[in-house]
Amino acid sequence: DTATVLLHDASFSMRAKPHRKWARRQTLAQIAKVNAKNLMIIGVVGQRPVWSGDFSARPKDLRTFFKDQERGDGSSDFKSALRTADNLLRQIPTGQKRSVVITDRQYLPWKNVSDKLKIAQDVKFKTISPTPPGFRNVAVTAVEQKSPYNKQSQALDINVELKNFTAQEESGTLAVILDGSPIAERPVKLTPNNTTTER
């Protein structure tokens, strides 16, 4: 018998091309292995992990949970998710134990994870990532509202903090999205290993 904790990275970069379809396929392929002898819990890892409940032998229920939760809440932090996954597997007395992480390895979700994080010796740990990575390692690290919002159609001033984690200049488009549609866009250039604030 096997117990698996599946952690799905729900950060912004996992929802962008080329990773969105890849990540969904990988997670659904893991769920397809679930049966009476192969139980699973899913954690969708955003700023706080969202869990599917107890270990389940019902792939249909897990697919429904995943499709409802896969968008996440923007950023993600694996520190508490990995610790919870380990605690859940420690409660399983016998059988094989697996912790599977589906992530693009973008830096921001992993920055708080200590290299000294201890995982139980009887847990098989696996990371599934795209090869080659296929993303530029940049992120929105903070958003601050600078003016009060009192009525519809008024201008809203915000500061957006961007960080380029790579050793080369990166460029792209910064967009403000409301109800799924961009309402403001501007091109940005980010210098290597540096933080920039856009207003």
GITAUR-V234038 format. One record per residue. N is the residue number from 1. RES is the residue in three letters. SS is DSSP state (hx for helix, st for strand, lp for the rest). PHI is phi in radians with two decimals (none if undefined). Layout:
N|RES|SS|PHI ; N|RES|SS|PHI
This chain:
1|ASP|lp|none ; 2|THR|st|-2.30 ; 3|ALA|st|-2.03 ; 4|THR|st|-2.18 ; 5|VAL|st|-1.83 ; 6|LEU|st|-1.81 ; 7|LEU|st|-1.89 ; 8|HIS|st|-1.90 ; 9|ASP|st|-1.21 ; 10|ALA|lp|-1.90 ; 11|SER|st|-1.30 ; 12|PHE|hx|-0.92 ; 13|SER|hx|-1.14 ; 14|MET|hx|-1.33 ; 15|ARG|hx|-1.68 ; 16|ALA|lp|-1.72 ; 17|LYS|lp|-1.15 ; 18|PRO|lp|-1.69 ; 19|HIS|hx|-1.62 ; 20|ARG|hx|-1.01 ; 21|LYS|hx|-1.20 ; 22|TRP|hx|-1.04 ; 23|ALA|hx|-1.12 ; 24|ARG|hx|-1.09 ; 25|ARG|hx|-1.05 ; 26|GLN|hx|-1.13 ; 27|THR|hx|-1.18 ; 28|LEU|hx|-1.15 ; 29|ALA|hx|-1.16 ; 30|GLN|hx|-1.19 ; 31|ILE|hx|-1.10 ; 32|ALA|lp|-1.09 ; 33|LYS|lp|-1.43 ; 34|VAL|lp|-1.29 ; 35|ASN|st|-2.76 ; 36|ALA|lp|-1.08 ; 37|LYS|lp|-1.82 ; 38|ASN|st|-2.30 ; 39|LEU|st|-1.61 ; 40|MET|st|-2.58 ; 41|ILE|st|-2.09 ; 42|ILE|st|-1.92 ; 43|GLY|st|-2.05 ; 44|VAL|st|-1.57 ; 45|VAL|st|-1.68 ; 46|GLY|lp|-1.90 ; 47|GLN|lp|-1.06 ; 48|ARG|lp|-2.29 ; 49|PRO|st|-1.13 ; 50|VAL|st|-1.91 ; 51|TRP|st|-1.88 ; 52|SER|lp|-1.39 ; 53|GLY|lp|2.08 ; 54|ASP|lp|-1.38 ; 55|PHE|lp|-0.98 ; 56|SER|st|-2.14 ; 57|ALA|lp|-1.87 ; 58|ARG|lp|-1.98 ; 59|PRO|hx|-1.06 ; 60|LYS|hx|-1.08 ; 61|ASP|hx|-1.12 ; 62|LEU|hx|-1.18 ; 63|ARG|hx|-1.09 ; 64|THR|hx|-1.09 ; 65|PHE|hx|-1.02 ; 66|PHE|hx|-1.09 ; 67|LYS|hx|-1.14 ; 68|ASP|hx|-1.32 ; 69|GLN|hx|-1.98 ; 70|GLU|lp|-1.12 ; 71|ARG|lp|-1.19 ; 72|GLY|lp|1.16 ; 73|ASP|lp|-2.24 ; 74|GLY|st|1.98 ; 75|SER|lp|-1.71 ; 76|SER|lp|-2.63 ; 77|ASP|lp|-2.46 ; 78|PHE|hx|-1.51 ; 79|LYS|hx|-1.03 ; 80|SER|hx|-1.28 ; 81|ALA|hx|-1.11 ; 82|LEU|hx|-1.16 ; 83|ARG|hx|-1.16 ; 84|THR|hx|-1.13 ; 85|ALA|hx|-1.00 ; 86|ASP|hx|-1.11 ; 87|ASN|hx|-1.11 ; 88|LEU|hx|-1.09 ; 89|LEU|hx|-1.29 ; 90|ARG|hx|-1.12 ; 91|GLN|lp|-1.36 ; 92|ILE|lp|-1.49 ; 93|PRO|lp|-1.26 ; 94|THR|lp|-2.43 ; 95|GLY|lp|1.52 ; 96|GLN|st|-1.38 ; 97|LYS|st|-2.19 ; 98|ARG|st|-2.26 ; 99|SER|st|-2.11 ; 100|VAL|st|-2.06 ; 101|VAL|st|-2.03 ; 102|ILE|st|-1.88 ; 103|THR|lp|-2.70 ; 104|ASP|lp|-1.59 ; 105|ARG|lp|1.12 ; 106|GLN|lp|-1.06 ; 107|TYR|lp|-1.07 ; 108|LEU|hx|-1.00 ; 109|PRO|hx|-1.12 ; 110|TRP|hx|-1.90 ; 111|LYS|lp|-1.15 ; 112|ASN|lp|-1.67 ; 113|VAL|lp|-1.52 ; 114|SER|lp|-1.29 ; 115|ASP|lp|-1.13 ; 116|LYS|lp|-1.67 ; 117|LEU|lp|-1.00 ; 118|LYS|lp|-1.64 ; 119|ILE|lp|-2.00 ; 120|ALA|lp|-0.91 ; 121|GLN|lp|-1.11 ; 122|ASP|lp|-1.58 ; 123|VAL|st|-1.74 ; 124|LYS|st|-1.52 ; 125|PHE|st|-1.81 ; 126|LYS|st|-2.41 ; 127|THR|st|-1.96 ; 128|ILE|st|-1.93 ; 129|SER|lp|-2.37 ; 130|PRO|lp|-1.20 ; 131|THR|lp|-2.29 ; 132|PRO|lp|-1.22 ; 133|PRO|lp|-0.92 ; 134|GLY|lp|1.35 ; 135|PHE|lp|-2.37 ; 136|ARG|lp|-1.68 ; 137|ASN|lp|-1.40 ; 138|VAL|st|-2.24 ; 139|ALA|st|-2.72 ; 140|VAL|st|-1.42 ; 141|THR|st|-1.78 ; 142|ALA|st|-2.86 ; 143|VAL|st|-2.34 ; 144|GLU|st|-2.24 ; 145|GLN|st|-1.40 ; 146|LYS|lp|-1.82 ; 147|SER|lp|-2.34 ; 148|PRO|lp|-1.22 ; 149|TYR|lp|-1.94 ; 150|ASN|lp|-2.02 ; 151|LYS|lp|-2.69 ; 152|GLN|lp|-1.10 ; 153|SER|lp|1.23 ; 154|GLN|lp|-1.36 ; 155|ALA|lp|-1.25 ; 156|LEU|lp|-2.18 ; 157|ASP|lp|-1.59 ; 158|ILE|st|-2.35 ; 159|ASN|st|-1.85 ; 160|VAL|st|-2.12 ; 161|GLU|st|-1.69 ; 162|LEU|st|-2.07 ; 163|LYS|st|-2.23 ; 164|ASN|st|-1.78 ; 165|PHE|lp|-1.55 ; 166|THR|lp|-1.70 ; 167|ALA|lp|-1.65 ; 168|GLN|lp|-2.42 ; 169|GLU|lp|-1.17 ; 170|GLU|st|-2.18 ; 171|SER|st|-2.29 ; 172|GLY|st|-3.09 ; 173|THR|st|-2.09 ; 174|LEU|st|-1.62 ; 175|ALA|st|-2.17 ; 176|VAL|st|-1.72 ; 177|ILE|st|-2.02 ; 178|LEU|st|-2.21 ; 179|ASP|lp|0.93 ; 180|GLY|lp|1.48 ; 181|SER|st|-2.18 ; 182|PRO|st|-1.20 ; 183|ILE|st|-1.95 ; 184|ALA|st|-2.73 ; 185|GLU|st|-2.48 ; 186|ARG|st|-2.70 ; 187|PRO|st|-1.27 ; 188|VAL|st|-2.36 ; 189|LYS|st|-2.13 ; 190|LEU|st|-2.02 ; 191|THR|lp|-1.29 ; 192|PRO|lp|-1.06 ; 193|ASN|lp|0.84 ; 194|ASN|st|-2.48 ; 195|THR|st|-1.88 ; 196|THR|st|-2.22 ; 197|THR|st|-1.96 ; 198|GLU|st|-1.86 ; 199|ARG|lp|-2.07
